[in-house]
Amino acid sequence: SRGAFLRAPRMSLSHRRLSIWYQQLAQQLEAGVPLAEALRAVRVGGVPSLATERMAQQIEAGGSAADALRAGAAWLPAADVIFLSASAEVGRLPRTLQNLAARHEHLRTVTLRVILACLYPAAVVHLGLLLWPVMRMVDWEKGFVWDGFAYARTLACTLLPLWFVCGGLWVLVRRQSPLVGLLAQALPGLRGYVRAQALADFAFALGNLLDAGVAIGRAWGTAGAVANSARLKHAAGAMEQAILRGEEPGAQRRVWTCFPEEFAALYRTGEKTGRLEENLFRLAAEYQERAKRSLALASMLYPSLLFLGVAGMVAYGVISFYAGYLNMIGKMAE
């Protein structure tokens, strides 16, 4: 089922490699190369050749492209596999590959900006944690007394836990764990990012599926399955059932407050003008931009808090230093 497939542990490639692989594969298919041959022809660093070979063999053995993607591409993002499988079934795989290539290139740019914004505060935090135990070894009566064991013990209690937490978060993000979303929802400054990113992902998924020719009811259900929001999942599932009963999505959507007014307005306009897919991609771009701004704000907020913590430690050390100095002068005067 879609839910079981999405819950399976996955370790996807970087956005850059995914974008390049999707782009090259789309070019091969647009040139008329069969999918099995295109899978063998495209070579991108990090993409496992054995997996693509198994996918090609399954297609040549009579399997569908959707089955090959689901069975042999555990290194692809789960949502991407669903999009590609759905578009392969209706013969629009190159178009979906182009859409995914553009999206992953945009996500790569956003991720790179956030990482660069965090480098300086991270360097300051590490410098402060490395110097903090050294400052505590200064004594005005005995002078500087080096204690290697105390230094290592302090780092084990400060620097190592920090690395462990950062490494654990990185693995959870790469595995697309739902725990990351729950943690982000609990942190001030990240809630706005989570909400905007969930809407961006949902709008992109729905627009991409409709653009690939998927029936609207199934498109709503599949977009809900890949959404990183319980409210969006529930709303999309109910919308799918309403569509199957013959009801119009535009009228039903007002029941669900998880869809903002601008989402409802553009969706309704797209239904009337026949430009629904275009409007959904526009919504995805707008919400992605909001998510980027929220993430940029959070990338400044939390490193700044760490920076203030290190500054407080340094200030405490300086005050302790001069307090010891003044205390020594007082004793000499007595």
C-alpha positions in Angstrom: 0.0 0.0 0.0 1.0 3.6 -0.4 1.2 4.1 3.4 3.4 1.1 4.0 5.7 2.1 1.1 6.1 5.6 2.6 6.9 4.3 6.1 9.7 2.0 4.8 13.2 3.2 5.9 14.9 5.0 3.0 18.2 6.8 2.4 17.8 9.0 -0.7 20.4 10.7 -2.8 21.3 14.4 -2.5 19.1 16.9 -4.2 21.9 17.7 -6.7 22.4 14.1 -7.8 18.7 13.5 -8.0 18.2 16.6 -10.2 21.0 15.6 -12.5 19.8 12.0 -12.8 16.2 13.0 -13.4 17.3 15.6 -16.1 19.5 13.2 -18.0 16.9 10.4 -17.8 14.2 12.8 -19.2 16.5 13.8 -22.1 17.1 10.2 -23.0 13.3 9.4 -23.0 12.5 12.5 -25.0 15.0 11.5 -27.6 13.1 8.2 -28.0 15.4 5.9 -26.1 13.5 3.0 -24.4 13.3 3.3 -20.6 15.4 0.1 -19.9 18.1 1.4 -22.2 17.9 4.9 -20.8 18.4 3.5 -17.3 21.6 1.8 -18.4 22.8 4.8 -20.3 22.5 7.5 -17.6 25.4 7.4 -15.1 25.5 9.8 -12.2 27.8 9.6 -9.2 26.1 8.1 -6.2 23.3 6.4 -8.3 23.8 2.6 -7.7 24.3 1.0 -11.1 23.2 -2.4 -9.8 19.9 -1.0 -8.8 19.3 0.6 -12.2 20.4 -2.6 -13.9 17.8 -4.5 -11.9 15.1 -2.0 -12.8 16.1 -2.3 -16.5 16.0 -6.1 -16.3 12.6 -6.1 -14.7 11.2 -3.9 -17.5 12.7 -6.1 -20.2 11.2 -9.2 -18.5 7.7 -7.7 -19.0 7.3 -5.8 -15.8 5.8 -2.3 -15.8 7.9 0.8 -15.3 5.9 1.5 -12.1 6.8 -1.9 -10.7 10.4 -1.5 -11.6 10.6 1.9 -9.8 8.9 0.7 -6.7 11.0 -2.5 -6.5 14.4 -1.3 -7.4 14.7 2.3 -6.3 15.0 2.3 -2.5 17.5 5.2 -2.9 14.9 7.5 -4.4 12.6 9.6 -2.2 9.4 7.8 -1.5 7.2 10.6 -2.9 9.2 10.8 -6.1 8.7 7.1 -6.7 4.9 7.5 -6.4 5.0 10.5 -8.8 7.2 8.6 -11.3 5.1 5.4 -11.1 1.8 7.3 -11.6 3.2 9.2 -14.6 4.8 6.1 -16.1 1.4 4.4 -16.1 -0.1 7.1 -18.3 2.9 7.6 -20.5 4.1 11.0 -19.2 7.3 10.0 -17.4 9.6 12.6 -19.1 7.4 15.5 -18.1 7.4 14.4 -14.4 11.1 13.8 -14.5 11.6 17.4 -15.7 9.3 18.8 -12.9 11.2 16.8 -10.2 14.6 17.8 -11.6 13.6 21.5 -11.3 12.2 21.0 -7.8 15.3 19.2 -6.4 17.5 21.9 -7.9 15.5 24.5 -6.1 15.7 22.5 -2.8 19.4 22.1 -3.2 19.9 25.8 -3.5 17.8 26.5 -0.4 19.6 23.8 1.6 23.0 25.2 0.6 22.0 28.7 1.7 20.9 27.4 5.1 24.2 25.5 5.6 26.3 28.5 4.7 24.3 30.6 7.1 25.0 28.2 9.9 28.8 27.8 9.3 30.0 30.9 11.1 27.8 30.4 14.3 28.8 26.7 14.3 32.5 27.6 14.1 32.1 30.1 17.0 30.3 27.5 19.1 33.0 25.0 18.5 35.8 27.5 19.3 34.0 28.5 22.6 33.6 24.8 23.7 37.2 24.1 22.9 38.5 27.1 24.8 36.1 26.9 27.8 37.9 24.1 29.7 41.3 25.9 29.1 40.0 29.1 30.7 38.9 27.1 33.8 42.5 25.9 34.2 43.8 29.4 34.9 44.4 30.0 38.7 45.8 33.3 40.0 47.6 31.6 42.8 49.0 28.6 41.0 49.0 30.0 37.4 48.0 27.9 34.4 47.8 24.2 35.3 47.1 21.9 32.4 44.9 18.9 33.1 44.4 16.7 30.0 41.9 14.4 31.7 39.7 17.4 32.8 39.9 18.9 29.3 38.9 15.6 27.7 36.1 15.1 30.2 34.7 18.6 29.6 34.7 18.0 25.8 33.0 14.7 26.3 30.2 16.4 28.2 29.8 19.3 25.7 31.2 18.8 22.2 30.5 15.1 21.8 26.7 15.4 22.7 26.4 18.2 20.3 28.0 16.1 17.5 25.8 13.2 18.4 22.6 15.3 18.2 23.6 16.9 14.9 24.5 13.6 13.4 21.3 12.0 14.5 19.2 14.8 13.1 21.1 14.5 9.8 20.4 10.8 9.5 16.7 11.3 10.4 16.4 14.0 7.7 18.1 11.8 5.1 15.8 8.9 6.0 12.8 11.2 5.7 11.7 10.3 9.2 8.4 11.7 10.5 10.1 12.4 13.8 11.8 15.4 12.2 8.5 17.0 11.5 7.3 16.4 15.1 10.5 17.9 16.5 10.2 20.9 14.2 6.6 21.4 15.3 7.7 21.6 18.9 10.4 24.3 18.2 9.5 28.0 18.0 10.5 29.5 14.6 10.2 26.2 12.8 6.5 25.7 13.0 5.9 28.2 10.2 8.5 26.4 8.0 6.8 23.0 8.6 3.4 24.3 7.7 4.5 26.1 4.6 6.7 23.2 3.4 3.8 20.7 3.9 1.5 22.9 1.8 4.3 23.4 -0.9 4.8 19.6 -1.0 1.1 18.9 -1.2 0.5 21.5 -3.9 3.4 20.2 -6.0 2.3 16.6 -5.5 -1.3 17.3 -6.6 -0.2 19.5 -9.5 2.4 17.0 -10.6 0.0 14.1 -10.5 -2.7 16.0 -12.4 -0.1 17.1 -14.9 0.8 13.5 -15.4 -2.8 12.6 -16.3 -3.8 10.9 -13.1 -7.5 11.0 -12.3 -8.4 13.8 -9.9 -9.7 11.5 -7.1 -6.6 9.3 -7.1 -4.4 12.4 -7.4 -5.9 13.9 -4.2 -5.5 10.6 -2.3 -1.9 10.1 -3.5 -1.0 13.7 -2.7 -2.4 13.2 0.8 -0.4 10.0 1.2 2.9 11.8 0.6 2.0 14.9 2.6 4.0 15.6 5.8 1.0 16.7 7.7 -1.7 14.6 9.5 -4.3 17.3 8.8 -3.5 17.4 5.1 -3.5 13.5 4.9 -7.0 13.4 6.5 -8.4 16.2 4.4 -7.0 14.7 1.2 -8.4 11.3 2.0 -11.9 12.8 2.7 -11.6 14.8 -0.5 -10.8 11.6 -2.5 -14.0 9.9 -1.1 -16.1 13.0 -1.9 -14.8 13.0 -5.5 -15.7 9.4 -5.8 -19.2 10.2 -4.7 -19.4 12.7 -7.6 -19.0 15.9 -5.5 -16.9 18.8 -6.7 -13.5 19.4 -5.0 -13.9 23.2 -5.0 -17.0 23.1 -2.8 -15.7 20.4 -0.4 -12.4 22.1 0.2 -14.0 24.9 2.3 -14.7 22.3 5.0 -11.0 21.8 5.7 -9.3 24.8 7.4 -5.9 23.3 6.7 -6.1 24.8 3.2 -5.6 28.6 3.5 -7.8 31.0 1.6 -5.3 31.7 -1.1 -5.0 28.0 -1.8 -8.8 27.7 -2.1 -9.0 30.8 -4.3 -6.4 29.7 -6.8 -7.7 26.2 -6.8 -11.2 27.4 -7.6 -9.9 29.7 -10.3 -7.9 26.9 -11.8 -11.0 24.7 -11.9 -13.0 27.3 -13.8 -10.3 28.3 -16.3 -8.8 24.9 -17.0 -5.4 25.9 -15.6 -5.6 23.9 -12.4 -2.1 22.3 -12.7 -0.5 25.7 -13.5 -2.1 27.2 -10.4 -1.1 24.3 -8.2 2.5 24.7 -9.3 2.2 28.4 -8.6 1.0 27.7 -5.1 3.8 25.2 -4.6 6.3 27.9 -5.6 4.7 30.5 -3.3 4.6 28.2 -0.3 8.1 27.0 -1.0 9.3 30.6 -0.9 7.5 31.1 2.5 9.1 27.9 3.8 12.5 29.2 2.6 12.1 32.5 4.5 10.9 30.7 7.6 13.9 28.3 7.5 16.3 31.2 6.9 14.9 32.9 10.0 15.3 29.8 12.0 18.8 29.3 10.7 19.7 32.7 12.2 17.7 32.3 15.4 19.0 29.1 16.8 22.7 29.6 15.9 22.4 33.1 17.4 21.1 31.5 20.6 24.1 29.2 20.7 26.3 32.2 19.9 24.8 34.0 22.9 25.4 30.9 25.1 29.1 30.8 24.1 29.3 34.6 24.7 27.9 34.1 28.1 30.4 31.4 28.9 33.2 33.7 27.7 31.9 36.6 29.7 31.7 34.4 32.8 35.3 33.3 32.3 36.5 36.8 31.8 34.7 38.0 35.0 36.1 35.1 36.9 39.5 35.9 35.6 39.5 39.5 36.7 37.7 38.5 40.0 40.7 36.3 40.8 43.1 39.0 39.8 41.4 41.6 42.1 41.2 39.1 44.9 45.0 38.4 44.6 45.7 42.2 44.7 43.5 42.6 47.7 45.3 39.8 49.6 48.7 41.4 48.7 47.5 44.8 50.0 46.5 43.2 53.3 
